[in-house]
Amino acid sequence: MTGLPELLRSGRRSFSFEFFPPKDADGEAKLWEAIEALEPYQPTFVSVTYGAGGSTRDTTVRITERIARETSLTPVAHFTLVGHTVEEIDRVLDAYSAAGVENVMVLRGDPSEGPRAEWTPTKGGLTYAADLVERIDGRGGFGIGVAAFPEGHPSAESLDVDADVLVAKAKAGAGFAITQMFFRASDYFDLVERVRARGADIPIVPGIMPILNLAAIRRQGELIGTSVPDEIVDRISAHGDDAAAIRAEGIAIAAELCEELLAGGAPGLHFYTLNRSTATLEIFEKLQITAS
């Protein structure tokens, strides 16, 4: 087995990328262009997301299988509870296992109406991400990742309760966690401290999303409970409508965050690529990360 949890505990600095299932042939071509551009950097792993409500299950499985089959990359398949019975969950796991996919990213998932909509378990399915973690861990054969939220999941009663949920997933068998995007290093380090205070040593990899369009990031942040600090808004807004200058500032801000996280002991960095390689490679240049 690839042993991602063990790799992330080893002290080796991890760099990883996240992709989403494309909607059409043109999108798929762009995705593979990004994969080809990033593969020489030998990431620790790459992940492929599920759409809201489990809507992209078949495409996620197909793309993840192709990465496992045709590239040197280690794929991590996202897997959600939404819309799946226990029997369907087992069939998807069987398909991943047959394709040589050895790591999964387990999430409860969002209702099709979005992350703030009321959660209703699927009839015949499971209720919490920890339930799915426990089921996968019980059958063996997979390294298991889970989601973490530096500013708390939108549905969490408090940051402490949110930390309790992450610890429960670790106790159920999760071997590592990847955070939602965030823009203050202190939010990440505070999350790690809350989890460690509860006795869990699960590696928590920070998720990085460069701000290339402030309005778009703010809309997404409102949905998922991530705020954009005023000082970052001021830095971006200072460039007015100059798209090139805004992009450059967003890349610089992301690189500064990465440097602070790594200096503070983060086990690595996970980049939300939006199926493009350019912004990630620009951040890598600032971090002096080169291809092998």
Secondary structure as GFF3:
##gff-version 3
##sequence-region A 1 292
A	DSSP	alpha_helix	4	9	.	.	.	ID=ss1
A	DSSP	beta_strand	14	19	.	.	.	ID=ss2
A	DSSP	alpha_helix	25	38	.	.	.	ID=ss3
A	DSSP	three_ten_helix	39	41	.	.	.	ID=ss4
A	DSSP	beta_strand	45	48	.	.	.	ID=ss5
A	DSSP	three_ten_helix	52	54	.	.	.	ID=ss6
A	DSSP	alpha_helix	57	70	.	.	.	ID=ss7
A	DSSP	beta_strand	75	80	.	.	.	ID=ss8
A	DSSP	alpha_helix	86	98	.	.	.	ID=ss9
A	DSSP	beta_strand	103	107	.	.	.	ID=ss10
A	DSSP	alpha_helix	129	139	.	.	.	ID=ss11
A	DSSP	beta_strand	143	148	.	.	.	ID=ss12
A	DSSP	alpha_helix	159	172	.	.	.	ID=ss13
A	DSSP	beta_strand	176	181	.	.	.	ID=ss14
A	DSSP	alpha_helix	185	197	.	.	.	ID=ss15
A	DSSP	beta_strand	204	208	.	.	.	ID=ss16
A	DSSP	alpha_helix	214	224	.	.	.	ID=ss17
A	DSSP	alpha_helix	230	237	.	.	.	ID=ss18
A	DSSP	alpha_helix	243	263	.	.	.	ID=ss19
A	DSSP	beta_strand	268	272	.	.	.	ID=ss20
A	DSSP	alpha_helix	278	287	.	.	.	ID=ss21
###
